[in-house]
């Protein structure tokens, strides 16, 4: 395992996470998945059992440390998340906001902690924000709030004295709509040609992870995934 590149996929049992696990495995990476359920295709799994933030941190850090056996990571990719709507008058506004914070902010912070402990110098951390989080989201306040926090976290982690290893790169993707089975189930009549394929995302992650820092977007970049007629382009939103 010492000669293999190593990556953690946080959210490795979801639709995008599973696609990433399979893609990196196909390209001969050692892959650890972190989620509430195991991904049988991963080399190692850390299953989250706790509902408390600090306990989740302890579970994930301990599990990854044990799985690595003294080795280091070349990349950490956090694709954990979810969606919930609601404005301030909605009955479930606060509960949905709490869910969004847990799914996006908690996971991103723990991924950052993993990177500070186990990432090689010059390594890569990728988080998942949202294009919608760049603007007001009155119909889904909790979602926009959580994603905006991930965007801010990206800026902080890319700055000096962030605690990450030297020359590491922190990037956040800003999807609009990902082409997942659940999205197709709930939006069967939508224009799927504007949805970003999961394979494009996993390929992009692999390109960033295997190239040296000079060929990646600048650390701290918020990168939107713009898909038109089935073709996706990457745009840095905070140049």
RODO-2510 file (C-alpha; in nm, 4 decimals, decimal comma):
residues 239
     n   res          X          Y          Z
     1     x     0,0000     0,0000     0,0000
     2     x     0,2940     0,2326     0,0551
     3     x     0,3378     0,2992    -0,3181
     4     x    -0,0312     0,3628    -0,3817
     5     x    -0,1984     0,7002    -0,3736
     6     x    -0,4568     0,7257    -0,0981
     7     x    -0,7847     0,9151    -0,0680
     8     x    -1,0750     0,9508     0,1741
     9     x    -1,4219     0,9925     0,0231
    10     x    -1,6442     1,1473     0,2906
    11     x    -1,9990     1,0513     0,1988
    12     x    -1,8666     0,7465     0,0189
    13     x    -2,1952     0,5519     0,0146
    14     x    -2,4072     0,8182    -0,1564
    15     x    -2,4608     0,8443    -0,5311
    16     x    -2,1698     1,0794    -0,6002
    17     x    -1,9529     0,9255    -0,3298
    18     x    -1,9983     0,5749    -0,4687
    19     x    -1,9111     0,6966    -0,8167
    20     x    -1,5935     0,8547    -0,6787
    21     x    -1,4986     0,5413    -0,4856
    22     x    -1,5347     0,3286    -0,7983
    23     x    -1,3483     0,5737    -1,0209
    24     x    -1,0487     0,6075    -0,7916
    25     x    -1,0388     0,2324    -0,7320
    26     x    -1,0397     0,1760    -1,1078
    27     x    -0,7371     0,4041    -1,1278
    28     x    -0,5492     0,2037    -0,8641
    29     x    -0,5940     0,4305    -0,5635
    30     x    -0,6407     0,3076    -0,2084
    31     x    -0,9815     0,4401    -0,1053
    32     x    -1,1399     0,4825     0,2361
    33     x    -1,5097     0,5675     0,2579
    34     x    -1,6731     0,7540     0,5454
    35     x    -2,0511     0,7369     0,5794
    36     x    -2,3381     0,6024     0,7878
    37     x    -2,3161     0,2736     0,5951
    38     x    -2,0270     0,0814     0,4438
    39     x    -1,9328     0,0911     0,0775
    40     x    -1,8247    -0,2643    -0,0103
    41     x    -1,6094    -0,1398    -0,2992
    42     x    -1,3827     0,0681    -0,0743
    43     x    -1,0572    -0,0619     0,0731
    44     x    -1,1585     0,0641     0,4165
    45     x    -1,4787     0,1961     0,5731
    46     x    -1,5433     0,4235     0,8672
    47     x    -1,9079     0,3984     0,9696
    48     x    -2,0456     0,6944     1,1628
    49     x    -2,2661     0,5911     1,4533
    50     x    -2,2861     0,8994     1,6725
    51     x    -2,5238     1,1952     1,6343
    52     x    -2,2912     1,4382     1,8140
    53     x    -2,0334     1,6451     1,6266
    54     x    -1,7312     1,5862     1,8497
    55     x    -1,8134     1,2171     1,8791
    56     x    -1,8348     1,1923     1,5006
    57     x    -1,4969     1,3624     1,4774
    58     x    -1,3464     1,1083     1,7158
    59     x    -1,5004     0,8167     1,5253
    60     x    -1,3774     0,9374     1,1875
    61     x    -1,0298     1,0447     1,2959
    62     x    -0,9727     0,7219     1,4877
    63     x    -1,1068     0,5077     1,2052
    64     x    -0,8981     0,6739     0,9352
    65     x    -0,5850     0,6688     1,1499
    66     x    -0,6272     0,2978     1,2093
    67     x    -0,6963     0,2270     0,8422
    68     x    -0,3926     0,4223     0,7227
    69     x    -0,1543     0,2407     0,9532
    70     x     0,0939     0,5265     0,9563
    71     x     0,0582     0,6202     0,5886
    72     x    -0,0545     0,9600     0,4637
    73     x    -0,3337     1,0738     0,2328
    74     x    -0,2948     1,2377    -0,1054
    75     x    -0,6513     1,3690    -0,1104
    76     x    -0,9648     1,4129     0,0982
    77     x    -1,2916     1,4644    -0,0890
    78     x    -1,6100     1,5524     0,0998
    79     x    -1,9241     1,4939    -0,1050
    80     x    -2,1546     1,4394     0,1923
    81     x    -2,4654     1,6554     0,1964
    82     x    -2,8306     1,6765     0,1165
    83     x    -3,1136     1,9170     0,0485
    84     x    -3,4093     2,0526     0,2440
    85     x    -3,6268     2,3526     0,1686
    86     x    -3,8263     2,6014     0,3710
    87     x    -3,8437     2,9740     0,4434
    88     x    -3,8593     3,1281     0,7907
    89     x    -4,2351     3,0697     0,8198
    90     x    -4,2165     2,6992     0,7436
    91     x    -4,2985     2,4682     1,0334
    92     x    -3,9817     2,2646     0,9741
    93     x    -3,7569     2,5659     0,9038
    94     x    -3,5365     2,5230     1,2117
    95     x    -3,5251     2,1426     1,1988
    96     x    -3,4355     2,1514     0,8291
    97     x    -3,1659     2,4083     0,8996
    98     x    -3,0218     2,1828     1,1688
    99     x    -3,0172     1,8939     0,9209
   100     x    -2,8380     2,1044     0,6590
   101     x    -2,5779     2,2137     0,9138
   102     x    -2,5117     1,8518     1,0104
   103     x    -2,4930     1,7268     0,6525
   104     x    -2,2764     2,0041     0,5060
   105     x    -2,0947     2,1972     0,7804
   106     x    -2,0195     1,9120     1,0203
   107     x    -1,8885     1,6869     0,7446
   108     x    -1,6772     1,9634     0,5908
   109     x    -1,5214     2,0525     0,9249
   110     x    -1,4334     1,6900     0,9990
   111     x    -1,2891     1,6541     0,6482
   112     x    -1,0743     1,9594     0,7200
   113     x    -0,9618     1,8037     1,0468
   114     x    -0,8658     1,4828     0,8660
   115     x    -0,6655     1,6886     0,6180
   116     x    -0,4778     1,8679     0,8941
   117     x    -0,3772     1,5366     1,0483
   118     x    -0,3188     1,2989     0,7583
   119     x    -0,2794     1,4898     0,4304
   120     x     0,0589     1,4920     0,2604
   121     x     0,2229     1,8248     0,1861
   122     x     0,0920     1,9375    -0,1503
   123     x    -0,2230     1,7304    -0,0989
   124     x    -0,5787     1,8107    -0,2014
   125     x    -0,8976     1,8796    -0,0035
   126     x    -1,2248     1,9161    -0,1936
   127     x    -1,5488     2,0285    -0,0305
   128     x    -1,9010     2,0535    -0,1728
   129     x    -2,0781     2,3873    -0,1747
   130     x    -2,3567     2,4981    -0,4094
   131     x    -2,4008     2,7590    -0,6809
   132     x    -2,7236     2,8635    -0,5069
   133     x    -2,5265     2,9451    -0,1915
   134     x    -2,3622     3,2428    -0,3626
   135     x    -2,6913     3,4317    -0,3478
   136     x    -3,0071     3,4597    -0,1389
   137     x    -3,2047     3,1372    -0,1001
   138     x    -3,5361     3,2468     0,0583
   139     x    -3,7137     2,9213    -0,0281
   140     x    -3,4400     2,7033     0,1192
   141     x    -3,2734     2,9161     0,3841
   142     x    -3,1093     2,6349     0,5795
   143     x    -2,9544     2,4899     0,2664
   144     x    -2,8164     2,8233     0,1487
   145     x    -2,6871     2,9065     0,4959
   146     x    -2,4987     2,5769     0,5267
   147     x    -2,3482     2,5960     0,1797
   148     x    -2,2400     2,9584     0,2290
   149     x    -2,0616     2,8447     0,5449
   150     x    -1,8739     2,5803     0,3424
   151     x    -1,7696     2,8527     0,0990
   152     x    -1,6322     3,0596     0,3863
   153     x    -1,4562     2,7557     0,5302
   154     x    -1,2829     2,7122     0,1959
   155     x    -1,1472     3,0659     0,2138
   156     x    -1,0226     3,0163     0,5682
   157     x    -0,8564     2,6839     0,4942
   158     x    -0,6756     2,8248     0,1917
   159     x    -0,5300     3,1151     0,3897
   160     x    -0,1986     3,1144     0,5733
   161     x    -0,1900     2,9540     0,9181
   162     x    -0,5057     2,7509     0,8480
   163     x    -0,3495     2,4397     0,9985
   164     x    -0,3353     2,2426     0,6731
   165     x    -0,0077     2,0974     0,5427
   166     x     0,2244     2,3150     0,3373
   167     x     0,1297     2,3691    -0,0267
   168     x    -0,2023     2,1899     0,0095
   169     x    -0,4888     2,2918    -0,2167
   170     x    -0,8455     2,3488    -0,0957
   171     x    -1,1197     2,3614    -0,3597
   172     x    -1,4982     2,3667    -0,3382
   173     x    -1,7317     2,2606    -0,6157
   174     x    -2,0592     2,4464    -0,6674
   175     x    -2,3046     2,2078    -0,8329
   176     x    -2,6366     2,3265    -0,9683
   177     x    -2,8065     1,9886    -1,0180
   178     x    -2,6277     1,6553    -1,0154
   179     x    -2,7607     1,3700    -1,2276
   180     x    -2,8390     1,1282    -0,9459
   181     x    -3,1002     0,8516    -0,9339
   182     x    -3,2917     1,0377    -0,6607
   183     x    -3,3030     1,3609    -0,8611
   184     x    -3,4334     1,1700    -1,1623
   185     x    -3,6952     1,0012    -0,9438
   186     x    -3,8293     1,3278    -0,8019
   187     x    -3,7810     1,5429    -1,1132
   188     x    -3,8543     1,3048    -1,4034
   189     x    -3,9712     1,5810    -1,6390
   190     x    -3,6765     1,8154    -1,5831
   191     x    -3,4237     1,8958    -1,8548
   192     x    -3,1614     1,6356    -1,7710
   193     x    -2,9229     1,7809    -2,0302
   194     x    -2,8530     2,0593    -1,7786
   195     x    -2,7646     1,8163    -1,4996
   196     x    -2,4007     1,7399    -1,4273
   197     x    -2,3058     1,3702    -1,4711
   198     x    -2,1503     1,2075    -1,1661
   199     x    -1,8745     1,0599    -1,3838
   200     x    -1,7659     1,4104    -1,4867
   201     x    -1,7313     1,5093    -1,1226
   202     x    -1,5289     1,2010    -1,0269
   203     x    -1,3026     1,2456    -1,3285
   204     x    -1,2451     1,6083    -1,2343
   205     x    -1,1535     1,5116    -0,8782
   206     x    -0,9078     1,2534    -1,0096
   207     x    -0,7463     1,5085    -1,2410
   208     x    -0,7017     1,7539    -0,9554
   209     x    -0,5713     1,4855    -0,7216
   210     x    -0,3133     1,3427    -0,9604
   211     x    -0,1769     1,6700    -1,0951
   212     x     0,0697     1,8757    -0,8974
   213     x    -0,0406     2,2048    -0,7459
   214     x     0,0592     2,4097    -1,0510
   215     x    -0,2066     2,2375    -1,2646
   216     x    -0,4938     2,2693    -1,0182
   217     x    -0,7209     2,5694    -0,9748
   218     x    -0,5883     2,8174    -0,7213
   219     x    -0,6388     2,7107    -0,3606
   220     x    -0,9546     2,8682    -0,2229
   221     x    -1,1386     2,8556    -0,5547
   222     x    -1,5150     2,8105    -0,5620
   223     x    -1,5792     2,6261    -0,8872
   224     x    -1,9241     2,6033    -1,0414
   225     x    -2,0268     2,3093    -1,2586
   226     x    -2,2203     2,4520    -1,5516
   227     x    -2,3850     2,1902    -1,7723
   228     x    -2,5542     2,2794    -2,1019
   229     x    -2,6655     2,0238    -2,3630
   230     x    -2,4884     1,7520    -2,1673
   231     x    -2,1522     1,9310    -2,1657
   232     x    -2,0063     2,0609    -1,8391
   233     x    -1,7671     2,3517    -1,7964
   234     x    -1,5844     2,4581    -1,4812
   235     x    -1,6004     2,8252    -1,3828
   236     x    -1,4148     2,9841    -1,0926
   237     x    -1,6693     3,2108    -0,9238
   238     x    -1,4341     3,3978    -0,6882
   239     x    -1,1495     3,5067    -0,9151
***
